[in-house]
Amino acid sequence: MTIANLEGVSNLAHALSNRFSVEESAYLARVLSEACRRESITYEEIDIPPDWKDDIILLAYEERMLLPMKSLRSSAWEDRILSFTEKELYHLPRVMRFLVPRAEETSDWHPEYALAKVLQEAGDNRVQETIDFLSKLKTVAPRCKLEAGRMQSVGADLGLVIDMHDCIDRFVRCGIMSACTQSSLRSGLAEYEINRSIYWETP
């Protein structure tokens, strides 16, 4: 690893330390930094101590920073099959590919910066409006989950005219949001999960 990469990992660990322990932050930073430089990463390519590896991968998955590529029935995050064998593949949600390099540069976690970049990449022509919409959604979904109908009403409260199908599709492609397939099947309502990593702010 080059000096520049080491500095970037150190900066990323500092940004993560506002949420995780020192040890967790250090190992998460190594995993995320390496995964960000690849389309995908295998279990055996994750270079952290064996005693920590499974726990760090699990933590990264639970926080929606790193996702298994193998799926049970759909591409939804909750349908991904998490396992810890040598050839298992993982990848970063798209928004993480902007969050991680920014944190490597600045030592801070910048969700709004990453959201602007990933939404621009996805062709959103009302980026700041969409970010404001997401900010409001986070306040009504403290546990990261909400129904499509609630999203629609939040948009209406903000005076926004939103094609909700198009909006949700873009959020999913950007790794900002994912369908909650199991609870949606049970309730008959379309429920979605917001990526936890865009909730964090540097103090």
Secondary structure, DSSP 8 states (H G I E B T S, - for coil): --HHHHHHHHHHHHHHTTTS-HHHHHHHHHHHHHHHTSS-EEGGG--S-HHHHHHHHHHHHHTTSSEES-BSSSSSGGGB-----TT-EEE--TTHHHHHHHHHHHSS--HHHHHHHHHHHTT-S-HHHHHHHHHHHHHH-TTSEEEHHHHHHHHHHTT----HHHHHHHHHHTTSEEE-HHHHHHHSS-EEEE-GGGT----
